[in-house]
Amino acid sequence: MPEVTTRPVVDQSVFKLSMRYLAGAVSVVTVGEGEERTGFTATSVSSLSADQPSVIVSLNRKSSSWPVVERYRRFCVNVLTADQQHIAQSFAGFDGRRGIERYQDAQWHSLSTGTSALKDALTVLDCELETVLNHHSHAILIGRVCAIETREDVLPLLYWRGGYRRLSGEAGIRA
Ligand SMILES: Cc1cc2nc3c(=O)[nH]c(=O)nc-3n(C[C@H](O)[C@H](O)[C@H](O)COP(=O)(O)O)c2cc1C
């Protein structure tokens, strides 16, 4: 059997620098119910499949959200609008808030599944945790989307090169 090596082949700081150039939509992923609610800010949300509507999210297993996701087997992706940067900051833990305190400065409603959805999010995807793939420090969560809410005519919050950004409003070339 060949020896398996996990030694990085590129320098970690070079990789981090490179990832700063990857522009991403900003979401807060809400987990847990009632007083046990917490959540995290994420740019790692991606669509996985439309045939079986599903998304993937990468979660650092050191995060306080990880044991809650494991217990409840659900998560809810709330894609933020351009004016919801303060919610991103709270759920990233930058203002020192933990757990349910992160929900204070925004309005939420409970979905039939028990999950909290952000009122006025750009789009909300309520997910059942279908599969977890553990990879080194992170868990890749695969969620089966079981409910969706969307808002029209609002712009997304983006993250690029270490800062929050807005779309300029200029339409590019249509795909
Ligand atoms: C713009 C932005 C994007 C982030 N994306 C992710 C992500 O995709 N996955 C992740 O695990 N953490 C991500 N984080 C970090 C988590 O939001 C943060 O570590 C977590 O909320 C704090 O962990 P705690 O709940 O243990 O305090 C991101 C942070 C920011 C500011």
The ligand as an SDF file (V2000), in Angstrom:
LIG
                    3D

 31 33  0  0  0  0  0  0  0  0999 V2000
  -17.2980   36.2390    5.5760 C   0  0  0  0  0  0  0  0  0  0  0  0
  -17.1080   35.0220    6.4630 C   0  0  0  0  0  0  0  0  0  0  0  0
  -17.3020   33.7640    5.9120 C   0  0  0  0  0  0  0  0  0  0  0  0
  -17.1440   32.6130    6.6980 C   0  0  0  0  0  0  0  0  0  0  0  0
  -17.3660   31.3730    6.1480 N   0  0  0  0  0  0  0  0  0  0  0  0
  -17.2560   30.2660    6.9290 C   0  0  0  0  0  0  0  0  0  0  0  0
  -17.5740   28.9840    6.3970 C   0  0  0  0  0  0  0  0  0  0  0  0
  -17.9530   28.8340    5.2380 O   0  0  0  0  0  0  0  0  0  0  0  0
  -17.4480   27.9020    7.2350 N   0  0  0  0  0  0  0  0  0  0  0  0
  -17.0510   28.0280    8.5370 C   0  0  0  0  0  0  0  0  0  0  0  0
  -16.9610   27.0260    9.2370 O   0  0  0  0  0  0  0  0  0  0  0  0
  -16.7590   29.2470    9.0680 N   0  0  0  0  0  0  0  0  0  0  0  0
  -16.8740   30.3550    8.3040 C   0  0  0  0  0  0  0  0  0  0  0  0
  -16.6120   31.5850    8.8380 N   0  0  0  0  0  0  0  0  0  0  0  0
  -16.2400   31.6800   10.2440 C   0  0  0  0  0  0  0  0  0  0  0  0
  -17.4540   31.4600   11.1440 C   0  0  0  0  0  0  0  0  0  0  0  0
  -18.5210   32.3220   10.8480 O   0  0  0  0  0  0  0  0  0  0  0  0
  -17.0150   31.6730   12.6120 C   0  0  0  0  0  0  0  0  0  0  0  0
  -15.8170   30.9620   12.8390 O   0  0  0  0  0  0  0  0  0  0  0  0
  -17.9850   31.1280   13.5660 C   0  0  0  0  0  0  0  0  0  0  0  0
  -19.2320   31.7590   13.4770 O   0  0  0  0  0  0  0  0  0  0  0  0
  -17.5000   31.3920   14.9810 C   0  0  0  0  0  0  0  0  0  0  0  0
  -17.4540   30.1820   15.6110 O   0  0  0  0  0  0  0  0  0  0  0  0
  -18.1010   29.9890   17.0700 P   0  0  0  0  0  0  0  0  0  0  0  0
  -19.5770   29.7480   16.8580 O   0  0  0  0  0  0  0  0  0  0  0  0
  -17.3930   28.7840   17.6070 O   0  0  0  0  0  0  0  0  0  0  0  0
  -17.8460   31.2700   17.8410 O   0  0  0  0  0  0  0  0  0  0  0  0
  -16.7740   32.7440    8.0720 C   0  0  0  0  0  0  0  0  0  0  0  0
  -16.5850   34.0270    8.6150 C   0  0  0  0  0  0  0  0  0  0  0  0
  -16.7590   35.1480    7.8090 C   0  0  0  0  0  0  0  0  0  0  0  0
  -16.5740   36.5190    8.4200 C   0  0  0  0  0  0  0  0  0  0  0  0
  1  2  1  0
  2  3  1  0
  2 30  2  0
  3  4  2  0
  4  5  1  0
  4 28  1  0
  5  6  2  0
  6  7  1  0
  6 13  1  0
  7  8  2  0
  7  9  1  0
  9 10  1  0
 10 11  2  0
 10 12  1  0
 12 13  2  0
 13 14  1  0
 14 15  1  0
 14 28  1  0
 15 16  1  0
 16 17  1  0
 16 18  1  0
 18 19  1  0
 18 20  1  0
 20 21  1  0
 20 22  1  0
 22 23  1  0
 23 24  1  0
 24 25  2  0
 24 26  1  0
 24 27  1  0
 28 29  2  0
 29 30  1  0
 30 31  1  0
M  END
$$$$
